[in-house]
């Protein structure tokens, strides 16, 4: 099936709009990074896979934290990829066995706070029991 230029342009506009809507959702707090990543792997999520990781993190956390997170991810993974070329699709590539997602999680989680209040004398399970 051959597509016309108009059909190709329409598809490009639809994909750009989808990416913009997710970025606005992140910036306003209506969706989370996890929501974006989950949607990107769905049947209709292909346009979101082209979203730059830096743009997604900037919308959610601000430019400085986004730059630091992407830099951290690339350093931890020891890959020589320009930060501007890292996309959600690159992050979600199933051939990496989740290593890229773990690097993202490591980059976004604070290192100066204990995993649960009272750690190491209180485990995550006992913290859940205290809440229930």
C-alpha positions as CSV (number, residue, x, y, z in Angstrom):
1,X,0.0,0.0,0.0
2,X,1.5,3.3,-1.1
3,X,0.6,6.4,0.9
4,X,0.3,9.8,-0.5
5,X,2.3,12.8,0.8
6,X,-0.9,14.1,2.5
7,X,-1.4,10.9,4.3
8,X,2.2,10.8,5.4
9,X,2.0,14.4,6.7
10,X,-1.3,13.6,8.5
11,X,0.4,10.6,10.2
12,X,3.4,12.8,11.2
13,X,1.0,15.4,12.7
14,X,-0.9,12.7,14.6
15,X,2.3,11.2,16.0
16,X,3.7,14.7,17.0
17,X,0.4,15.5,18.7
18,X,0.5,12.2,20.7
19,X,4.0,13.0,21.9
20,X,3.0,16.5,22.9
21,X,-0.1,15.3,24.8
22,X,2.0,13.0,26.9
23,X,4.6,15.7,27.6
24,X,1.8,18.1,28.7
25,X,0.4,15.3,30.9
26,X,3.7,14.8,32.5
27,X,4.3,18.5,33.1
28,X,0.9,19.0,34.6
29,X,1.2,15.9,36.8
30,X,-1.8,14.0,35.3
31,X,0.4,11.1,34.2
32,X,3.7,9.6,35.4
33,X,6.8,8.5,33.7
34,X,5.6,4.9,34.3
35,X,2.4,5.7,32.5
36,X,4.4,7.0,29.5
37,X,6.7,4.0,29.4
38,X,3.8,1.5,29.7
39,X,1.8,3.2,27.0
40,X,4.9,3.3,24.7
41,X,4.9,-0.5,24.7
42,X,1.2,-0.8,23.8
43,X,-0.2,-1.3,20.3
44,X,-0.8,2.4,19.7
45,X,2.4,3.6,21.5
46,X,4.8,3.6,18.6
47,X,4.8,7.4,18.3
48,X,5.7,7.8,22.0
49,X,8.7,5.6,21.5
50,X,10.2,8.4,19.4
51,X,9.9,10.8,22.3
52,X,13.4,12.0,23.5
53,X,14.2,10.8,27.0
54,X,15.5,14.2,28.0
55,X,12.2,15.8,26.9
56,X,10.2,13.4,28.9
57,X,12.3,13.8,32.0
58,X,12.4,17.6,31.6
59,X,8.6,17.6,31.6
60,X,8.4,15.5,34.7
61,X,11.4,16.8,36.8
62,X,12.9,19.9,35.2
63,X,15.9,20.4,32.9
64,X,18.7,20.1,35.4
65,X,17.5,16.8,36.8
66,X,16.8,15.5,33.3
67,X,20.3,16.3,32.1
68,X,21.8,14.7,35.2
69,X,19.6,11.6,34.8
70,X,20.4,11.0,31.2
71,X,24.1,11.5,31.9
72,X,23.9,9.0,34.7
73,X,22.1,6.4,32.6
74,X,24.7,6.6,29.9
75,X,27.5,6.4,32.4
76,X,26.1,3.5,34.2
77,X,25.4,1.6,31.0
78,X,28.8,2.6,29.6
79,X,27.4,3.4,26.2
80,X,28.7,6.0,23.8
81,X,25.4,7.5,22.6
82,X,24.8,11.2,22.4
83,X,22.3,12.2,25.1
84,X,20.2,14.0,22.4
85,X,19.6,10.7,20.6
86,X,18.3,8.7,23.6
87,X,14.6,8.0,23.1
88,X,11.9,6.2,25.0
89,X,12.1,3.4,22.5
90,X,15.9,3.1,23.2
91,X,15.1,2.9,26.9
92,X,12.4,0.3,26.4
93,X,14.3,-2.0,24.0
94,X,13.6,-5.5,25.2
95,X,16.9,-6.8,24.0
96,X,18.6,-5.2,27.0
97,X,16.8,-7.2,29.6
98,X,15.6,-4.2,31.5
99,X,19.1,-2.8,32.2
100,X,18.2,0.6,30.8
101,X,15.1,0.8,32.9
102,X,17.0,-0.1,36.0
103,X,19.5,2.6,35.2
104,X,16.6,5.1,34.8
105,X,15.2,4.0,38.2
106,X,18.7,4.4,39.7
107,X,19.0,7.9,38.2
108,X,15.7,9.1,39.5
109,X,15.6,7.6,43.0
110,X,17.3,9.7,45.7
111,X,20.4,8.2,47.2
112,X,20.4,10.3,50.4
113,X,17.3,8.8,52.0
114,X,16.8,5.3,53.4
115,X,14.5,2.9,51.5
116,X,12.0,3.0,54.3
117,X,11.8,5.0,57.5
118,X,13.7,3.3,60.3
119,X,15.9,1.3,57.9
120,X,17.9,-1.0,58.7
121,X,15.9,-1.9,61.8
122,X,12.6,-1.7,59.9
123,X,11.9,-3.6,56.7
124,X,9.5,-2.6,53.9
125,X,7.2,-5.4,55.0
126,X,7.0,-4.1,58.6
127,X,6.5,-0.5,57.2
128,X,3.5,-1.9,55.2
129,X,2.1,-3.6,58.3
130,X,2.3,-0.4,60.3
131,X,0.3,1.4,57.7
132,X,-2.4,-1.3,57.5
